[in-house]
Each structure stands twice: as structure tokens, then as C-alpha cells.
Amino acid sequence: MPRKKSAVTIQDVADAAGVSVSTVSRVLNGKDDVSQVTKDNVQRVIEELGYTSSLAARSMRSHSNNVIGVLMVDVSDPFSAEVVRGIGEAIHDYRYDLLIYSSGRPQTRSEAVWERNQVRTLNGSITDGMIVVTPVAQNLPSNYPLVVIDPAFIDSAGGYVISTNREGALAGMAHLIALGHRHIGFIGGLAELLSARERRQGYEDALRQAGIPIDPLLIRSGDYTRVQGRRCAEELLSLSPRPTAIFAANDRSALGVLDALARADLSVPGDISLLGFDNIPESAVVQPPLTTVEQPLREMGATATRMLMKLLRQETLPDRVFRTPTRLIVRQSTGAMRAGL
């Protein structure tokens, strides 16, 4: 029985072209530090050897993969999962496949280098364009179509999708203040993200508008995770007097607050009212159901997809920054401040 011919490898291409594997890789990834003569030679060898299983090689021939990429740090994050659902639903209207790329690591400040490197490597080689979700990096490479959801800053070319974070925080805080709360704790998100900075601004602006002094002791720096939300809540609960309400800058942090309150045997909203932000699916099924500020996560993903498709068709975006509206969802985790607290 004849042996099955093995697939052509990048080493085979390098040997036949008389160059190193790294040079072939740089050609495949569209690097501009390789001479045109070398590029033409490598591409000729790719064609001759049939090195066609690689998306990057196919891109060199057709200048298109019909693939869009989604870069995110953590696919298990409920925020990211809902955004991807929206991208997946919207992409059905276009003849493109979807590639999701994730580090699988918790989001930290050190992820900025990883994010830039992945966008530089993937976009324009394996993918025709990319959507990047909640990057901490600034100035992402934008040589190819790029849309960012919940950015760190609005700086480079491309498109951006972000919610009306300050306005949403103002609405949530107005709700707590109307219930009689004046001693309101705040747990923020990653300071690198524009959304986190805007939500803190909304918290502070609401206090100013109500004539309530801003107390730095009531403000804690979170990172949008449940674990840090619990830790920050424990710090707030150790204050005397403790806050009568807590505004967590996202729902995952709010779930951590619920963990801390349960361990302290405090009731919600009897002892402390709790407000979140995002309206992830878990917020409606926890006990008590969470009052939160909704940002339309699936619509954010769909909007980013439509923006990316316009860029792929070389159309001008009506607005580079698209703001999705937020709205307050009142459930059972907030209530009137009890007398004596």
C-alpha cells in the first residue's frame, strides 16, 4: 500500500527557496523588512509546492481569506461571551468565517504587549480584519481594518464601539440617591480601560450633583473580576460606618460583592443595596436578582461587525466612535435606606 504523501511544511518551503524558516514566516505575515525579490521567490515556491493549507499562504495569492478575527483575553468572561454572540449573529449576513483568538489568561496590564503582537501578526495575514475586545493596549496596529470594543483609549485609526458609560453610571447613582443612600461605596474596573474611567467619572459627578462630598475611603480600585470585587467589598465592609450601598463598576465585581456580603451575614438590600453594570445573564438569576446598568453587549458585537465590514469594503465610517445607549434595570438588590443606618 503506497504511503500517503506528507503535507508540505514551512521548512520545505524554506529549503526550496533557499531562505530561513523565519524569512518564510515574515513573508507569510506580511512583514515589510523582506525584499521584494525574496517575497516573489517565496511566493513562487509556495505555489509550486502547493503550500495551500495555510490561511496566510492563501491570503498571499488571493489577498483575502474571508476570515475576520476576534481577539480577547478570556473567552469565559460573560461580557466577552455575549459580545461574541452578537458578532456571530451579525456575521451570518456576510460571507466570512470567524476566528477567535485568546490568551486564556486573566486580563492584566502586561497583556498590552501580547495584544499588540497578536494584532500585528494575525491581521492582514490570517485575518482580513479584526475586532479586539477590551484591550488594555494603546495604539493597536491599524494597517488593516480594525474595530475595538471597549477600548483603553480612542487613538489610532479604525472604529470603536463603547457604551455611554458615564451616563449609565449617573443613572444608577441617581437611583441609589433617590432611595436615600448617601454613603455609597464604589468598586472600579481596570484603570487602563476607558469604560472604567468613565464609570468612575459618573459616580463622582452624581455625588457632586447631589451635593454629597466625595469620600476617597469609599472608592476601591477593582479589575472587573469577581475575586477582586469580593476583596474590595471586604475592605468597604471594614469601614466604620460602612456604606449603605455599593456601586460595582461591572456585574462580575458585583457578584464578588454578593460573596463578601454573604460571608459577612449581611442581607441585600436590607443591610446594603448593590448596583452593578453590564447586565450579563447571571445578573438576572443570582439571589437577589441584581439591579444593574445594561449595556447591549450583543448589539455592541453586531455593531462592531458591521463597522468592520464597511472598512473591509473600503467605505468611510459615518462615525469612527459608536456609542451604544445604556439603561437602568431595577431588580431586587437595591432598596430604600433603612432608618438608623
N, C-alpha and C positions, 0 to 999 in steps of 0.2 A: 504494500500500500504506500503510495507516494507521501512524503512528508509535506505537511501544509507549510506554505511559504510564510515566513515570519513577517510581521509588519515592518515597514521602513521606519527607522528611528532617526532622531535628530543627529545621532552620532554618524549614521550612514550618510546623511546629507553633508555633514561637516567634512567627512573623509573624501567624498566625491568632489566637493567644492574646493578642497584644499585649504580650508579655514578651520578655526576652532569652533567647538560647540557654542561657546559664549558669543561668538560672532554671528552664528546662525540664529541664536536666541535673540540677539539685538535686532537682527533684520526682521524676525517674526514679530517682535514687539514694537516695530516702527521707530526705533531709535534713529536719531539724526546724526550720530557720530560715526556712521559707516559710509564709506564712499559709494557713489552710485554704481561704479563698476562692480564692486563686491556685491552690492544688493542685486544687481542684474544677474550676476553669476549664481548666487544662492537661489534666486527665484527660478532660474533655468534648471538647476539641479533638482529642486523641489518638484518641478513639473515632470522632469524626466523619470525620477524615481517613484513618482506617484505618492508623495508625502502629503496626502489629502485628508487624512483623518483629523488633522489639527485644524481647529477653527481659525487659528491665526494664519495658517498657510492658505486656507480657503479665502480669507479676507484679502491676502495679498493679490490673489487673482481677480476676485470679483469686487474688491473694495467695499464689501458688505457681507455681514454674517447673518443679518436678520435676527440678531440677538441683542437684547438690552440687558444690562446688568443692574443688580441691586446690591449695594454694599451696605452692610450693617454690622454692628459689633456682636449682637446677641439675638439670634432668631427666636429664642424662648421668651424674650421680653414681650409682654402683652401689647405694648404700644407698637412695636415693630411688626408683630404678627398681624395686627389689624390693618396697618398701613400696607403690608404685603398683600393682604386680601383685596384691598382696593386696587392695587396695581394689577393683580391677577385678573380681576373682573374687567378692568379697563382694557387690558392688552388683547382681550378677545376680539376687540373691534379692529385690530391691526394684525398683519401677517408677520408677527415677531414672536420669537421664543424668549423665555425669561431665565436668566442665570442669577442665582442668589449666592453671594459670597460673604462669608462671615468668619471672624477670627474665633468665635466661641468663647472669648474671654470677656470678663466684666469690663465695662467702659471706664477707662481711666485717662488721665492727662497724657500718659505715654502712648496712647493709641493714635495720636496725631500723625506720627511718622509712619505707622502702619497704614493709615488711611491714605495719606498722600502717595505712598509707594504702590498701593493696590490700584488706585485710580490711574496712576501713571502707567502701570504695567498692563492693566486689563482694557482700559478704554481706548478704542481705536485699533485694537489688535484682536482680542477675543470678543469684545462687545462693540457695537456701533455707537452706543451712548450709554450713559449710566445715571441711575438715581441713587443718591447717597443719603442715608437716613441718620439723623442726629450725629453728624461728625463733630469731633472736638477740634479738628484741624481747621486752620485758616488757609485761605488762598489755595484751594484744591486745584490741581492741574486741570485746565479747561480748554485744551487744544481740540477736544472732541466734545460733542453735545453732552451737557451735564446739567442735572437738576438736583438741588439739595432740599431735603425736607428737614425742618427744624435745625437750621444752621447755627454754627458758632458765631459767625459774622456774615454780613452781606457785603461781599467784597469783589470776588472775581466775576468773570463773565458767566453766562448761563442763566438758569432760572432758579427761583427759590419759592418754596411753599412753607408758610408759617401761619399759625393762628393769631388771632387778636388776643394775645396773652395778657397784656396789661388790662385791657377792658374786661376780660373774663375774671381776672383777679379782683378787679374793682367790684364787679357784680357779686362775686362770692363774699367778699368782705362786707359789702353793703347789707347782705343777707344776715351775716353774723351780728353786725352792729345793730340792725333793726330788731334783732332778738334780745338786745340788751347787753351784749358782750362788749367789754371794753379792754379786758386783759387777755389779748389774743396772741397766742404763740404762732411762730412761723417757722416751717422747715423748708429750706430752699432746695434747689437742684444743683447740678454741676454748673459752677460759675462760668465755665467756658461756653455754655450754650446760651444763645440769645433768649430763648424761651424762659430760662431760669432767671435771667436778669430782668426781663420784662415782668414776670410774675412777682418778683420781689418789689419792683417799682410800683405795681398795682397795689400790693399790700401796704406799702408805705404811704402812697398817695391817698388811699382810702382812709387811713388813720388821720392824715393831715386834714382832709376834707371834713372829717367828723370832729376835729378839734381834739383828738386823742394823741398824747405825746408818744413818740416812737421810743420804745424801751429796748436797747441793744440786747439786754438779757433774755428777751423773748424771741430773739432771732437765732436760729441754728442753721449751720451750713450742711445740707444733705448732699446726696449724689444721685437722687432719683431711684434708689434701691430700697427694698423692704427692710433689709438689715440695718442700714444707716437710718432709715425712718424710725425704727424702734429705738436705736441708740439716742437719737436726738430727742425723741419723746421722753425717754427716761431722764434726760438732763432737764427738760422742761418741767417734768413732774417733781423734780427735786427742789424747785424754786419755792420760796415762801413770800407771798402767796403764789400758788401755782396758777397757771392760766385757766380761764373758764372755757376757752375754746382754742382749738389748734387748726391752723390752715396749713396743710401739707401741699407742696407745690406740684405733686403728682399723686396718682392713686396708689402706685406701688409704695410710696412713702407712707401714705395714709393707712395702708394695710399694716405696715410696721407699727404705726401709732396704735392701731387696734390691738396688736400683740402686746405692746407695753401696757396699755390700759387694762387688758385682761389680767396680766400678771400682777398689776397693782390693785386688782379687785375694784376698779372704778367703772362705773356704768356710762354708757353712751346712749343718749345725750344727757342723762340725768346729772352726772358729775361733770362731764366735759363734752362739749359739742365738737364735731370733727367735720372738716371740709377738705375734699380732695380736688384733683384737677385731671382731666383726660376723659373720664367715663369709659374706662376699659370694661370688658364684660364682667369681670369679677366684682366690680363696684356695686352691681345690682343684686348680687346673690350673697354677699357677706352679711353677717348679722352684727349690728343692724345694717340695712342697705345704706350705702354711702351717698350723702349729699356731695355733689361734685360739679365742677365746671366742665361741660362737654366741649371737646374739640372733635370735629368729624374726621376721625382717623382714616376710615376707608376712603372718604372723599378726598382727603389730602393725598393719598396714594394715587387715586384716579386722576386727580388734577395734575400731579407731577408727571404721570404717564402721558397725558395729552400735551403738556408743555414740551416734554422730550420729543414726542413725535413731530411737533412743529419745528423744533430745532433740527431734527434729522432731515426734514424736508427743506431745510434752509429758509424757513419762514421766520419773520420777525415776531417776537412775542409782544402782545399788546402791553403787558406789564411784566417786567422781569421778576417782580416780587408779588406773589399772590397771597393775600391774607384770607384765611378761612374763618368764618364767624364762630364765636363761642356762645354758649348759652348755659345758664344755671339750671341744674337738675336737682330739685329739692326732694330728698328722701328722708329717712328716719334717723340719720346720725346727727342732726342739728335740732336744737330746741331752745326755748326761752331760757335765759339765765335764771337759775333758782335764787330766791332771796337768801341772803346770808353768805353767798359765795364771793 
